[in-house]
């Protein structure tokens, strides 16, 4: 796996680094960085270690990583494209936000841009299979599956989004049906589901009818319903709920329910819809992440009024 400065590490070491930072373990972070300095800026799904140091409020680790130049001032958290200062201030971590501001003004930046490309060590046949699926070459895929039926079960294809990713996104439903007949399924843990499986309503409806779990989520527990609520896509939110999506899951990135994200981004009609469907107006993973707090902080008065009424605040 490529990490900071084009260095090569392993997915195991990258995960160890992210876990160490998330847990606040400076000694482990230092040890791993001696073995491979690029791990200080190793990204998974665009998220580098400093994101988790900020998110979890580990000021000692934030300071250490900034001293190493392990933060790109242009970094925006995927998929909602917000700065680390916003992440910090959402949580009331003003000291950390000030450290980031000072670094952006005059810090010594060592690492910039994105990394995280994984070398899966594909065989020539696996590479041919992935290309053929990508190009919608039905007969070639049929032939390869006859020889290697296990290819359809490998969820690491298409950057671990699953072999159904491109057929569903592009509407190659005959290809998707062929793969499904060999056991292909949409993975339960995804990074880019909203941009592939749920990019269009018709394609989302098709894959839901063909076995996609309505509760798939990202590695930070952001569900598809979170994504649809944040964007205000009522039709897709209704589709998910109709197919069994939980209405009040709490994610790790924002400590919020889908209702909370809808409130944060001022999606009035989505807030109304989710409340009508039974969403809990007071639920959150932290006091700073309740739907009403988000609405009032963002100046979304119409959303705040709906939430207060639902909460019985007059």
N, C-alpha and C positions, 0 to 999 in steps of 0.2 A: 504494500500500500504506500502511495506517495504521501509524504507529510510536508511540513514546512521546509523552505529552501530547496525543494526538490529531493529531499532525502527519502530513503526507503526504510520503512519499518514494517511491522505486521499488524493485522487487524486486532490481534490479541493485545499487543502493546498499546495501540491507540485506545482500545477500550479500557485498559488498565489506567491510562492517563486520565481519561474523562471521568472514570469512577473515583480516582484519587482526588481530583479537583472538586468534584461534586461533594465528596465526603470531607473536604477540608484538610487533607493529609499532605502537608507541605513536604515532609521528609520523603514520601513516596514520589511526589512530583519531581523533587530534586534528583532522586536516584534515577528515575526514568529518563530525565533530561540529560544526565551524564552519559547514559548509554546511547541516546540519540537526541541531540538538541532540537531537531525538527519536531519532536513530539510536543514541544511547548506550543506549537501552532498547528497541531494535527486536527483536521476537521472531519467530522462525520455529519453528512447531510448539511454541510456548510457551517456547522457549529464548532468553534474552536474551544479549547479549555477555558479561556477567560470568560466565555459566556456563562459557564456553569459556576465559576467562582463568583461572578456578579449575581447570578440568579439565586444562589444559595447564601449570599451575604458573607462570604469569606474574605474579609478585607485584607487579611495578611497574604492570602494567595493572589488577590487582585494586585496588591502592591508588588509582590514578587514577579508576577508575569509582566507587569508594565516595566519593571526594571530590566527585564530580559528583552524588551521590545516586542513582546508576543501579543500585540493587538494592532490590527489595521484600523485606523480612525474612520475609514469608510465602511467598516463592517456593519451590515444590517442583518438582524436575526431573521432566518427563514422560518415560515413562509410569509410572515406579515410585515417584514422589512422595517423593523424598528431598531433604533440605536441602543447600545448598552446603557447609555445614560437614561433612556426612557425605562428600560428594564429595572434599573436601580431605583429611579424615583417612583415608579409604580409601587415599589415595596417600602418606600420611606428610607432608603439607604443613601442619605445625602452625602455622607463621607465618601462612599464609593463613587457616587456620581461626580463629586468634586475631583477625586483622583483621576477619573477618566477625562474630565474637562481639561485639567492641567496637562495631562499626557497629550491630548489632542492639540494643545497649543504649542508645547515645546518638548515633547517626549522624543526619545531616540527610537524610531520605528525600525525594527529589523525585518519583520514579516509582513507581507501584503498579499492580497488576492485570495484565491481559492485553491484548495488541494483536496486530497481524499480519494483520488482515483485508485481503484482496487484492481489488482491483477488476479483474476480468478483461476489462472492456469488452465484455460480451456483446451481440450483436445481439438484437432482439426475438424472432427465430426461435429463436436458441440458448436464450434464457431460457424460451421456451415448450416447447422440447424437454426441457430439464432438469426443468421442472415436470411435464410429462406423464409422464416416466419415474418421477419421484418418486411420482406419484399412480397409477401402474400403468394408465395410459390407453393401452391397446394400439393401438387404431385410430388415435388421434391420432399416436402415435409412428410407426406404420407409414406414415402419410401424410407426416409430416415427413421420415422417412428416404428415402422415394421421391423427395422433392424435394432433400434435402440428405444424401446417403449418407455424406459425410465427417464428419458429426456423431458417428457411432459410433466414429470413430478418434481423437477428441479426448480425450486423457487428462487434460485439465485440468478436466473436469467434476467436480462434487462435491468441490471443494477439492483437486483434483489427485489424488483417490483413484481416479478412473476412473468411467465412466458405468455400470459394472456394480455399483457400490457398494451402492446402495439395493435394487435387485432381488435381489441375493444375500442381503443382510442380512434383508430382509423375506420372502424365500422366493417372490418373484414370478418363478418359473423360466420361464414362457412369455415374459415380457418379456425376461429374460436371454437366452433362446435367440434371440429376434428380433434383439437387439442383436449377439449373437455372429455371427449369419448375415450381418450387415453388416460384420463384421471387428472388433468390439469385443473387447478383451482386458484382462485385469487388468494394470496397470502393474507393472514390476519394482521400482520404488522407491515405497514407500508409507509413510505416517505412522501410519495407524490400522488396519492390516490386521487385527489381532487383535480389534478391536471391530466390524468390519464383515464382512469375508470369513470370519473364523474365530470369530464369536461363538457359533455352535452347531455341533455336530459334523456334523449332517445337511447343513447349508448348506456347511460347509467341504468335506465329502466331494463334494458336487455340483460345486462350482466347481473342485476339483482334477481331477475327471473331465472337466471342460470346459476344460482348458488352463491353469489357474493354475500358475505356476512355484512349486515348493516352496521355492525359495531367495529369494523376495522378501524385501526388507529395508527398514529405515528409512534415512533419510539419514545416520544415525550407525552404520550397518551392524549394527543389531540385527535379526536374522532372526526369522521367525515361530517357528522352533525355540527361539531364545533366549526369546521370550515365553512359549511353552508350558512350557518347562523351569522358568522362574521361577515360574510359577503352579502347576506340578505337574500339568498336564493330560496324563496318560499317553496317553489315546486319541488326542488330536490330535497329540501328538508322534510316535506310531507311524504315524499317517496321513501325516505329513510325510516321515518316513524311508522309508516304503513308496513314496512318490512321488518319491524322489530327493533329498531334502534332505541337504545336507552336514552331517555330525554334529559337526564341530569348527571352525566358523567363529568368528573372533574379532571382537567388536564394538569400536567406538571409545569408547563411553560407559563401559564397565566393563572393557575390555581382557580380556574373558572369553569362553570357549566357553559353549554351553548348559549343559554339565556344571558349569561354574564358577558360573553363575547359580543353578542348582539347589542347589549346595552352599551358596552365600551365603544363600539363603533357607530352608535346612534341609529341602529336599524329598527325604526319604530314599528313597522308592520311585522317584522320578524319577532320582535318582543311581544307584540299583541298575539301573534299566532302561537308562540311557544307557551305563553300564559294560558291561552284557551285550551291548549293540549295538556295542561297540567304541570308545567315546569314549576319548580320551587323557586319563588322570587327571592328567598333569603339565603339560598345555599351557595357556598363557596368553600374553597380550601384554606382561605385566610381572610382576615377581617378587611384587608385592603382590596379584596377581589370580589366583593359581593356585587350583584347587578346594580343595586342602587348607588353604591360608591362609584362604580365606573360611570354611570349615567351623570351623576352630579359633578364628578371631576371633569368629565368631557363637556359639560354644559348642554347636555341633551335633555332639555326640559320636558319635552313630550314623553320621552321614555321614562324619565324620573316620575312623572305624574302617573303613568300606567303602573309602575312598580309600587308606588306608595299606595295606590288604590288596592292593588292586589295584596299588599302587606297589611292593609287595614289601618293605614296612617292618616285617615281622614279624606 
